[in-house]
Amino acid sequence: MTTFALRPTEPAKRPDDPGKARRRRRSAASVREGLAGWGFVGPALLIVLGLTVFPGVWALVLSFQSWDGFSPATFIGGQNYADLVTDEGVRAAVVHTVLYTVLFVPASLLLGLALAVALNRRIRFIGLYRTAIFVPFVASAAATGILTTYLFSPQFGIVNNVLRVLHLPQQGWLEDRGEAMLVIVIMSLWGQAAFTTVIYLAALQDVPGDVIEAARIDGANAWQTFWRVVWPHLGPVTAFVAIYQTLQAVQLFDLVYATTRGGPLDATQTIVYYLWKTAFQNLQFGYGSAIAYGMFFATLVATVVVTLVQRRAGRSSF
């Protein structure tokens, strides 16, 4: 009797799904594109992280140590932060910084808004005027400092020469404790008001024209149109500019360094300049790092509070 062995039949292979193959190719292509993108931005990202994250972490570690840059660092815990409370130099620098901020920020907002309204017109050479307004913003702090000295020097400055010609009393300006901070504010406005002007100008151009036209048809004059129609649209922009300019004011250093070096008699010594002098002149890197982080946390808290208030008021720009 002959027996036959039945060979198991292999299941028929299903043809590949064309859609699945396309998706697989697209996924591989996207992976290659992603790797190529990271290859381009990776070196720059490493440099940015190395110049921001690493110094920040190192400064945080230094804030709990005493180190002069040469001898081995000594861990002292929170002593540096405790010294901040009783340091008269820090207290005076904070007062000077707050004074500068109170003078600079409102003046920057008002001047920027006024210039933006003046430049929000269709007149000849308007592009040239807008460019000229922005030029001081890109000028270096060294150039601004040289110009400040040239204008407000008590002996040879242009401003005192004009006062002399007009038979008016000359001023001490940069050498007077009561006037030096005012000069710093004026020159800061000369350099920083252009930023506020550009932001406000962009916001003014976003105000709906039909709403303004409707207000004019209803009989509103120019002031009523601006105050009742235009100004409410500028609320979020104003909040953003105020926070930004406040942060810039708190970090004031370059103009002070280029002009007064904190003088006369420490009248213009801001908190950042005091930090620089403590760390790089007195070689107290640990205490300087503590000042930096104290300023950071104070600025962070103030920014969060202002942002929350703006959100509750419905005018947040963040």
Disulfide bonds with the S-S distance in Angstrom:
none
